Amino acid sequence: MAVRKLDRDSLSFFAKKYVWRKSEEEAAEQPERVIAQVMNIGDFDDVQALEMLAGTELLKKILNEAEIGQFSPRSWSYWHYRLDLAAVDEVPAMPARRLD
């Protein structure tokens, strides 16, 4: 299945609401970060809209490529369950720094 992309207007809407360190134009240039931010702290309505607009394949991609600190433990578990990526008590470890 092809991975969808969010249109610029949707990205700008979510960026304006959930990304505070950058202008909505700057944030929209990094769509994966905007999507991850909505997945992490978005309200229920926005999460529903995001999933409808982006599709589950894109959300799975964002989760699988998550960077350290992008998700809280609660959001990390929620999305693994919601996207059928893990069964109960089988959520993979969150991204973490490795000390080699």
N, C-alpha and C positions, 0 to 999 in steps of 0.2 A: 504494500500500500504506500502511495506517495505521501510525503510529509507536506502538510499545508504550511503556508506562511500567513501571518497576520497582515492585513492591509495597514497602510500608514495612519489612517484616521483612528483605527482601533488601538494601534500602538501608542499614538499620541494621547488618546484618552486615558489609557492605563498608566502611561509614563507620568502624565500630569498628576494623577491621583496617588501613585505609589512610589515614584522615584523623586526624592527631594534634593539630592546633591547635584543634580544636573537639570538643565532646561529640558522641556519635553522633546525638543528637536534633537538635542544631544543624546538623550536617553533612547529615543526611537532608533538611533543608529546602531544600538546594541539590543536587538529584539530579544535575544535569549535571556539577557539580564532583566529586561522588563517582565517577560513572561515568568521567569523564576520568582521575581519579587511578588507578582500577583499570586502565584501558587503558594508562596510562603505566608503572605500577610493579607491577601485579598479577602473581602467580605463574601458571603455566600453568593449573592447575586452576581458579583464580578467573576467569581470562580466559575459559576455556571455559564456566563457569557463567554469567558475565555475558552472553556472547553468546547463550546459550540462553534466558536469562530476558528480556533486553532486546530481542533481535532485531537483525539487521544494520542495519535502517533507522534505529533510534535511535542505534546506534554511528556510522553515517555522519553523522547530524545533529550529534552531539557533535564529531566530527572536523572537520566543515565549519564549525562555529561556535566552534572552539577559540580560547582567549585566549592572549596572549603568555605563554610559560613553562609552559603546561600539559603539554606533551609534550617529551620529549627527542628529539633528532634520530633516534635509533634507533627509538623507539616511533612517531614520526611516519611514518617510512618503512614500518615493519612494518604498521601499520594501513592505510595506503594500498594496500599490496600485498594484504593479507589481505581487505580489503573490496572488492577490484577497482575501486579508485578511480584507480589509476595503474599504468602498465606500468613495466617496469624502466627506470631512468634518466629517468622522467617524473614523479617525485614533486614536487608543487608546493612552493614555498618555505613555510617555517614562518611563522606569524604573527610579525611583527616591528614594532617601533616605527618610526614614520616621522617624520623630522625635516623639517617643512615650512618 
